[in-house]
Amino acid sequence: MGQIVLLAVALIFFTRHIFQYEKVSRFEVVTLPAYALIVGGLSIIHRPPALLPLLITLIVGALIGWFQTTGLSFHLSEKQDQFHRPIVLVRRNWQYLLGWVIIFAYGIGFLLWSGEQVNVLTELGNELLKELFAFENFSQSATWNIMLQTAMSSIVYFQIAKRKEPQLGAAIAYKRNGVK
């Protein structure tokens, strides 16, 4: 019962942030997708999956990334950060949440299809921890399909978001002491 209460609180906290404007960070749009792509790619090299599940994973990831951008709202701050970059705030809305749920469900379904034993509450708890505490993405293992799907959805999400708000690229550009 205690685990369910903690999961409910974490889910409420996670969903609350989706509907608020938050500053876009390099860590979220560059580091985490790159990490997921590298780890997913290394997993595939060490144990190549069948071609069909790989293609389905990539296609579903791209579609989720596209869908998650359909509800994006941007707000440009008049301030700049310490590196003289524009500050872009983004509100993800319910489309992002639904995409997250689909990625989670796909991962659970894939594990079940593969014959794995799955504790849905534990898996949900792990995913919520990764969403609430970004460093948890590096401390928990995930299957190749979740890593690649996450990487693909993040890459598509960022590319489409950058088209919707051109200042997004400048907001995460690498600059040291105001010089690119």
Solvent accessible surface area in square Angstrom, and as a share of the most:
residue,aa,sasa,rsa
1,M,177,0.79
2,G,49,0.47
3,Q,86,0.38
4,I,90,0.46
5,V,75,0.43
6,L,130,0.65
7,L,16,0.08
8,A,47,0.37
9,V,90,0.52
10,A,21,0.16
11,L,63,0.31
12,I,115,0.58
13,F,87,0.36
14,F,10,0.04
15,T,31,0.18
16,R,114,0.42
17,H,50,0.22
18,I,2,0.01
19,F,94,0.39
20,Q,77,0.34
21,Y,87,0.33
22,E,56,0.25
23,K,101,0.43
24,V,13,0.07
25,S,45,0.29
26,R,85,0.31
27,F,76,0.32
28,E,63,0.28
29,V,21,0.12
30,V,61,0.35
31,T,56,0.32
32,L,35,0.17
33,P,7,0.05
34,A,45,0.35
35,Y,62,0.23
36,A,4,0.03
37,L,85,0.42
38,I,105,0.53
39,V,42,0.24
40,G,0,0.00
41,G,25,0.24
42,L,89,0.44
43,S,40,0.26
44,I,32,0.16
45,I,126,0.64
46,H,148,0.66
47,R,201,0.73
48,P,102,0.64
49,P,33,0.21
50,A,67,0.52
51,L,122,0.61
52,L,120,0.60
53,P,19,0.12
54,L,34,0.17
55,L,81,0.40
56,I,74,0.38
57,T,0,0.00
58,L,49,0.24
59,I,101,0.51
60,V,38,0.22
61,G,0,0.00
62,A,29,0.23
63,L,105,0.52
64,I,8,0.04
65,G,0,0.00
66,W,131,0.46
67,F,51,0.21
68,Q,9,0.04
69,T,1,0.01
70,T,61,0.36
71,G,11,0.10
72,L,21,0.10
73,S,28,0.18
74,F,46,0.19
75,H,94,0.42
76,L,77,0.38
77,S,30,0.19
78,E,179,0.80
79,K,150,0.64
80,Q,106,0.47
81,D,17,0.09
82,Q,138,0.61
83,F,58,0.24
84,H,113,0.50
85,R,26,0.10
86,P,29,0.18
87,I,31,0.16
88,V,1,0.01
89,L,43,0.21
90,V,11,0.06
91,R,78,0.28
92,R,28,0.10
93,N,25,0.13
94,W,137,0.48
95,Q,22,0.10
96,Y,33,0.13
97,L,38,0.19
98,L,74,0.37
99,G,0,0.00
100,W,20,0.07
101,V,66,0.38
102,I,70,0.35
103,I,23,0.12
104,F,32,0.13
105,A,57,0.44
106,Y,44,0.17
107,G,4,0.04
108,I,20,0.10
109,G,35,0.34
110,F,30,0.13
111,L,30,0.15
112,L,103,0.51
113,W,182,0.64
114,S,60,0.39
115,G,64,0.61
116,E,94,0.42
117,Q,180,0.80
118,V,34,0.20
119,N,90,0.46
120,V,76,0.43
121,L,70,0.35
122,T,56,0.33
123,E,53,0.24
124,L,32,0.16
125,G,15,0.15
126,N,48,0.24
127,E,36,0.16
128,L,2,0.01
129,L,74,0.37
130,K,23,0.10
131,E,68,0.30
132,L,45,0.22
133,F,98,0.41
134,A,39,0.30
135,F,131,0.55
136,E,32,0.14
137,N,33,0.17
138,F,83,0.35
139,S,80,0.52
140,Q,37,0.17
141,S,113,0.73
142,A,30,0.23
143,T,48,0.28
144,W,36,0.13
145,N,0,0.00
146,I,24,0.12
147,M,16,0.07
148,L,10,0.05
149,Q,0,0.00
150,T,48,0.28
151,A,0,0.00
152,M,54,0.24
153,S,5,0.03
154,S,31,0.20
155,I,70,0.35
156,V,32,0.19
157,Y,23,0.09
158,F,22,0.09
159,Q,78,0.34
160,I,36,0.18
161,A,3,0.02
162,K,70,0.30
163,R,197,0.72
164,K,97,0.41
165,E,24,0.11
166,P,100,0.63
167,Q,73,0.33
168,L,5,0.03
169,G,23,0.22
170,A,38,0.29
171,A,9,0.07
172,I,11,0.06
173,A,17,0.13
174,Y,123,0.47
175,K,43,0.18
176,R,157,0.57
177,N,125,0.64
178,G,27,0.26
179,V,106,0.61
180,K,176,0.75
